[in-house]
Amino acid sequence: MDVFLPIAQVFVNPIEILILSAIVGVLSGLFGVGGGFLMTPFLIFLGVPPAYAVANEANNILATSVSGSTTYYLKNTLDYKMGLMIVIGGVIGTSIGIYTFTYFKDIGKIDTVISLAYMYILAIIGTLMLVESLGEIDKAKRNLVEKKKLHVHYWIHGLPIRMRFPKSKLYESIFTPIIIGLLVGFIAAIMGIGGAFILVPAMIYIIKMPTKLVPGTSLFVTIFVSIIVTFLHSFNYGSIDLMLVFMLVVGSIIGVQLGQKLGEKVNSSGLRALLAILLLIVGIAIAYDTFFAEEIKNGTTKLLDEDLNFFSLFIQQFSREMPFFYGLFSIMFAVFLGVAAAFIRRFISNFRKKLLVKS
């Protein structure tokens, strides 16, 4: 049974959305990567217009980031000061990204820009991940141990205005995290992804943060960047569809939990290579859809107000008549789902512990 999305103006199959978001969630939990660069293309393939796919996946990332950050907050394994510097850059990058998004939307080219961005990003990430995975598999077979170079310096390390970051025990230029945040924010605004595939390696290899602080700090940054992206997309374009967000969040959170459990038992080297191949296949599919299947792209469906149910009509009118408050509500809705998921996960974990103690 298909469900009509009142904002995106398309029919979707909720079972397909739940299954795909759960699969992407499993991959995210298994490999520790954000699922936005997979879920957004999947939404496009299911008929959701690219501009709406980007906005709603950003809102989904906000909810899952809030849910995932709870553990790191309780363990106090995040660097707030470093995260704040990255967020400052993220605000600037997001603003530039939204301006760029608006420009291409006004000239009618935003769908093509989004498709091309995903095509190139997936090709680059997939290729790098495949080469790295095959290298790890080869080294494991030959029992080779790679000697890594320490303290590799790039031009970014020579920037001025240094600041101490006590939590990470670093003395770094404030421009280093700001520039990284700017890049992450720009990509998040254009593509609707959290940017963890750039942020996490940059924190480890460029900023040189302790590994234990990286996941929590990354989620801290992603929350703020996603809030800005969600609000701006909702306020400027009215493109957040709460029905779609709810389906995405439910599937993603369930999938992430399963992925994290599998990650504790499975050797991920071979699976990482399969993920890389999947990214390349999705990139090729996007390229085909962009250059050779333009004429069969799905259009939006217009329904009269009397054909909509009460809930759909309420969402549609709320978005049109009060875009500012609808944007704020979209943020609060995602945060609520994320916090609720975190508490449910904690309740289930405590319940299992009690059962084990009794047995």
C-alpha positions as CSV (number, residue, x, y, z in Angstrom):
1,M,0.0,0.0,0.0
2,D,1.5,3.3,-1.1
3,V,1.4,6.4,1.1
4,F,1.2,10.0,-0.3
5,L,3.8,12.4,1.0
6,P,2.0,15.8,1.2
7,I,5.2,17.9,1.0
8,A,7.2,15.9,-1.6
9,Q,3.9,15.3,-3.5
10,V,4.7,11.7,-4.5
11,F,3.5,8.3,-3.5
12,V,5.9,5.9,-1.8
13,N,5.8,2.4,-0.4
14,P,6.4,2.7,3.4
15,I,7.7,-0.9,3.5
16,E,10.3,-0.1,0.9
17,I,11.4,3.0,2.8
18,L,11.6,1.1,6.1
19,I,13.6,-1.8,4.6
20,L,16.1,0.4,2.7
21,S,16.6,2.7,5.7
22,A,17.2,-0.3,7.9
23,I,19.7,-1.8,5.5
24,V,21.6,1.6,5.3
25,G,21.4,1.7,9.1
26,V,23.0,-1.7,9.3
27,L,25.8,-0.6,7.1
28,S,26.3,2.6,9.2
29,G,26.4,0.6,12.4
30,L,28.7,-2.1,10.9
31,F,31.3,0.2,9.4
32,G,30.9,3.3,11.5
33,V,30.0,5.5,8.5
34,G,27.1,7.8,7.9
35,G,24.4,6.4,5.7
36,G,23.3,9.7,4.0
37,F,25.4,9.1,0.9
38,L,23.5,5.9,0.3
39,M,20.0,6.7,1.6
40,T,19.6,9.9,-0.4
41,P,20.3,8.2,-3.8
42,F,17.9,5.3,-2.7
43,L,15.1,7.9,-2.1
44,I,15.7,9.4,-5.5
45,F,15.5,5.9,-7.1
46,L,12.2,5.4,-5.3
47,G,10.8,8.5,-6.9
48,V,11.4,11.2,-4.3
49,P,12.6,14.4,-6.0
50,P,16.3,15.0,-5.3
51,A,15.7,18.4,-3.5
52,Y,13.3,16.7,-1.1
53,A,15.5,13.6,-0.7
54,V,18.4,15.9,0.4
55,A,16.3,17.9,2.9
56,N,14.6,14.9,4.5
57,E,17.7,12.8,4.8
58,A,19.4,15.7,6.6
59,N,16.5,15.7,9.1
60,N,16.9,11.9,9.5
61,I,20.6,12.3,10.2
62,L,19.7,14.9,12.9
63,A,17.5,12.3,14.7
64,T,20.0,9.4,14.4
65,S,22.9,11.7,15.5
66,V,21.0,12.7,18.6
67,S,20.2,9.1,19.4
68,G,23.8,8.0,18.8
69,S,25.4,10.8,20.8
70,T,23.8,9.8,24.1
71,T,26.4,7.1,24.8
72,Y,29.3,9.4,24.1
73,Y,27.8,12.2,26.2
74,L,27.4,9.8,29.2
75,K,31.0,8.6,28.8
76,N,32.3,12.2,28.4
77,T,34.2,11.1,25.3
78,L,33.9,14.3,23.2
79,D,35.8,17.5,22.8
80,Y,33.3,20.4,23.0
81,K,35.8,23.1,22.3
82,M,37.1,21.4,19.2
83,G,33.6,20.6,18.2
84,L,32.5,24.2,18.6
85,M,35.3,25.4,16.2
86,I,34.2,22.9,13.6
87,V,30.6,24.0,14.1
88,I,31.6,27.6,13.4
89,G,33.0,26.5,10.1
90,G,30.0,24.4,9.5
91,V,27.6,27.4,9.9
92,I,29.6,29.3,7.3
93,G,29.8,26.3,4.9
94,T,26.1,25.6,5.3
95,S,25.2,29.2,4.5
96,I,27.3,29.1,1.4
97,G,25.8,25.7,0.5
98,I,22.2,26.9,0.8
99,Y,23.0,29.9,-1.3
100,T,24.5,27.6,-4.0
101,F,21.5,25.3,-3.6
102,T,19.1,28.2,-4.1
103,Y,21.0,29.5,-7.2
104,F,20.8,26.1,-9.0
105,K,17.2,25.6,-7.8
106,D,16.2,29.0,-9.3
107,I,17.7,28.1,-12.7
108,G,16.1,24.6,-12.6
109,K,19.3,22.6,-12.4
110,I,19.4,21.5,-8.8
111,D,18.3,17.9,-9.5
112,T,21.2,17.5,-12.0
113,V,23.7,19.2,-9.6
114,I,22.7,16.8,-6.8
115,S,22.9,13.8,-9.1
116,L,26.4,14.8,-10.3
117,A,27.6,15.5,-6.8
118,Y,26.6,12.0,-5.7
119,M,28.0,10.4,-8.8
120,Y,31.5,11.9,-8.2
121,I,31.5,11.5,-4.4
122,L,30.4,7.9,-4.5
123,A,33.0,7.1,-7.2
124,I,35.8,8.7,-5.2
125,I,34.7,7.1,-1.8
126,G,34.0,3.7,-3.4
127,T,37.3,3.6,-5.2
128,L,39.4,4.7,-2.2
129,M,37.5,2.3,0.1
130,L,38.0,-0.6,-2.3
131,V,41.7,0.0,-2.7
132,E,42.2,0.3,1.0
133,S,40.1,-2.9,1.7
134,L,41.9,-5.0,-0.9
135,G,45.2,-3.7,0.6
136,E,44.2,-4.8,4.1
137,I,43.1,-8.2,2.9
138,D,46.4,-8.7,1.0
139,K,48.4,-7.6,4.1
140,A,46.4,-10.0,6.3
141,K,47.1,-12.9,4.0
142,R,50.9,-12.2,3.9
143,N,51.0,-11.2,7.6
144,L,52.6,-7.8,6.8
145,V,52.7,-5.0,9.3
146,E,52.7,-1.5,7.9
147,K,54.9,1.1,9.5
148,K,52.9,4.3,9.6
149,K,54.6,7.7,9.4
150,L,54.0,9.8,12.5
151,H,53.5,13.6,12.6
152,V,52.9,14.1,8.9
153,H,52.5,17.8,8.3
154,Y,50.2,19.5,5.7
155,W,49.9,23.2,4.8
156,I,46.9,23.5,7.0
157,H,49.1,22.9,10.1
158,G,50.9,26.1,9.4
159,L,47.9,28.4,9.8
160,P,48.1,31.2,12.4
161,I,46.1,31.9,15.6
162,R,46.7,28.8,17.6
163,M,44.6,27.6,20.5
164,R,44.9,24.9,23.2
165,F,42.4,22.1,23.2
166,P,42.9,20.5,26.6
167,K,40.5,17.6,26.1
168,S,42.4,16.5,23.0
169,K,45.8,17.7,24.3
170,L,46.4,19.7,21.1
171,Y,47.8,23.1,20.3
172,E,46.2,23.8,16.9
173,S,45.3,26.8,14.7
174,I,41.6,27.6,15.0
175,F,41.4,27.8,11.2
176,T,42.2,24.1,10.9
177,P,38.9,22.9,12.4
178,I,37.0,25.8,10.9
179,I,38.1,25.0,7.3
180,I,37.2,21.4,7.8
181,G,33.8,22.4,9.2
182,L,33.2,24.8,6.3
183,L,33.7,21.9,3.8
184,V,31.4,19.6,5.8
185,G,28.7,22.2,6.1
186,F,28.8,23.0,2.4
187,I,28.5,19.3,1.4
188,A,25.7,18.8,4.0
189,A,23.6,21.6,2.6
190,I,24.0,20.4,-1.0
191,M,23.8,16.7,-0.5
192,G,21.8,16.2,2.7
193,I,24.5,14.1,4.4
194,G,26.3,14.5,7.7
195,G,29.7,14.6,6.2
196,A,31.2,12.0,8.6
197,F,33.1,10.4,5.7
198,I,35.2,13.7,5.5
199,L,35.0,14.8,9.2
200,V,36.1,11.5,10.8
201,P,39.3,11.0,8.7
202,A,40.1,14.8,9.0
203,M,39.9,14.6,12.8
204,I,42.2,11.6,12.9
205,Y,44.8,12.4,10.2
206,I,44.8,16.2,10.0
207,I,43.7,17.5,13.4
208,K,45.3,14.4,15.1
209,M,42.6,14.0,17.7
210,P,42.6,11.0,20.0
211,T,40.6,8.2,18.4
212,K,38.3,7.8,21.4
213,L,37.1,11.4,21.1
214,V,36.4,11.3,17.4
215,P,33.0,9.5,17.2
216,G,31.4,11.7,19.9
217,T,32.8,14.9,18.6
218,S,31.8,14.0,15.1
219,L,28.2,13.4,16.2
220,F,28.2,16.7,18.2
221,V,29.2,18.6,15.0
222,T,26.7,16.6,12.9
223,I,23.8,17.5,15.2
224,F,24.4,21.3,14.8
225,V,25.1,21.2,11.1
226,S,22.0,19.1,10.5
227,I,19.9,21.5,12.6
228,I,21.0,24.4,10.4
229,V,20.5,22.4,7.1
230,T,17.1,21.2,8.3
231,F,15.8,24.6,9.3
232,L,17.1,26.4,6.1
233,H,15.7,23.8,3.8
234,S,12.3,23.8,5.6
235,F,12.1,27.6,5.9
236,N,13.3,28.5,2.4
237,Y,11.8,25.7,0.4
238,G,9.2,23.9,2.7
239,S,10.8,20.6,1.7
240,I,10.7,18.7,5.0
241,D,8.1,16.0,4.9
242,L,7.5,14.7,8.5
243,M,5.8,11.5,7.3
244,L,8.9,10.6,5.3
245,V,11.2,11.6,8.1
246,F,9.4,9.3,10.6
247,M,9.8,6.3,8.3
248,L,13.4,7.0,7.7
249,V,14.2,7.5,11.4
250,V,12.5,4.3,12.5
251,G,14.2,2.1,9.9
252,S,17.6,3.8,10.4
253,I,17.7,3.5,14.2
254,I,16.7,-0.2,14.1
255,G,19.3,-0.9,11.4
256,V,22.1,0.9,13.3
257,Q,21.5,-1.2,16.4
258,L,21.7,-4.4,14.3
259,G,24.8,-3.2,12.5
260,Q,26.6,-2.4,15.8
261,K,25.9,-5.9,17.1
262,L,27.1,-7.5,13.9
263,G,30.2,-5.3,13.9
264,E,31.3,-6.9,17.2
265,K,31.3,-10.4,15.7
266,V,32.3,-9.9,12.0
267,N,35.6,-9.2,10.4
268,S,34.8,-6.1,8.4
269,S,37.7,-6.1,5.9
270,G,36.0,-8.2,3.3
271,L,32.6,-6.6,3.9
272,R,34.2,-3.1,3.5
273,A,35.2,-4.2,0.0
274,L,31.6,-5.2,-0.7
275,L,30.4,-1.9,0.6
276,A,32.8,-0.1,-1.7
277,I,31.5,-2.1,-4.7
278,L,27.9,-1.2,-3.7
279,L,28.9,2.5,-3.6
280,L,30.4,2.2,-7.1
281,I,27.3,0.5,-8.4
282,V,25.0,3.2,-6.9
283,G,27.3,5.8,-8.5
284,I,27.0,4.1,-11.9
285,A,23.2,3.9,-11.5
286,I,23.0,7.6,-10.7
287,A,25.2,8.4,-13.8
288,Y,23.0,6.3,-16.0
289,D,19.8,7.9,-14.6
290,T,21.3,11.4,-15.1
291,F,22.7,11.0,-18.6
292,F,20.6,8.3,-20.3
293,A,17.3,8.1,-18.5
294,E,16.3,11.7,-18.1
295,E,13.0,11.2,-19.9
296,I,11.7,8.7,-17.4
297,K,12.3,10.7,-14.3
298,N,9.3,10.6,-11.9
299,G,7.3,13.8,-11.6
300,T,5.3,15.0,-8.6
301,T,1.6,14.2,-8.2
302,K,-0.9,16.9,-7.5
303,L,-3.8,16.0,-5.2
304,L,-6.6,18.3,-4.3
305,D,-7.0,19.3,-0.7
306,E,-10.2,17.3,-0.3
307,D,-8.3,14.2,-1.4
308,L,-5.9,14.5,1.5
309,N,-6.5,13.1,5.0
310,F,-6.5,15.4,8.0
311,F,-2.9,14.7,9.0
312,S,-1.5,15.2,5.5
313,L,-3.5,18.4,5.0
314,F,-2.3,19.7,8.4
315,I,1.3,19.2,7.5
316,Q,0.9,20.8,4.0
317,Q,-0.8,23.9,5.4
318,F,1.5,24.2,8.4
319,S,4.5,24.2,6.0
320,R,3.0,26.8,3.6
321,E,1.5,29.2,6.1
322,M,4.1,29.2,8.9
323,P,7.4,28.1,7.4
324,F,9.5,29.5,10.3
325,F,7.6,27.5,13.0
326,Y,7.4,24.5,10.7
327,G,11.2,24.6,10.4
328,L,11.5,24.7,14.2
329,F,9.0,22.0,14.6
330,S,10.9,19.8,12.1
331,I,14.0,20.1,14.3
332,M,12.1,19.4,17.5
333,F,10.4,16.4,15.9
334,A,13.7,14.9,14.8
335,V,15.3,15.6,18.2
336,F,12.3,14.0,20.0
337,L,12.6,10.8,17.9
338,G,16.3,10.6,18.5
339,V,16.0,11.1,22.3
340,A,13.1,8.6,22.4
341,A,15.1,6.0,20.5
342,A,18.1,6.5,22.9
343,F,15.9,6.0,26.0
344,I,14.2,2.9,24.4
345,R,17.6,1.4,23.6
346,R,18.8,2.1,27.1
347,F,15.6,0.6,28.6
348,I,16.0,-2.6,26.6
349,S,19.7,-2.8,27.5
350,N,18.9,-2.5,31.2
351,F,16.1,-5.0,30.9
352,R,18.4,-7.6,29.3
353,K,21.0,-7.1,32.1
354,K,18.3,-7.7,34.7
355,L,17.2,-10.9,33.0
356,L,20.9,-12.1,32.8
357,V,21.3,-11.4,36.6
358,K,18.1,-13.3,37.4
359,S,19.2,-16.3,35.3
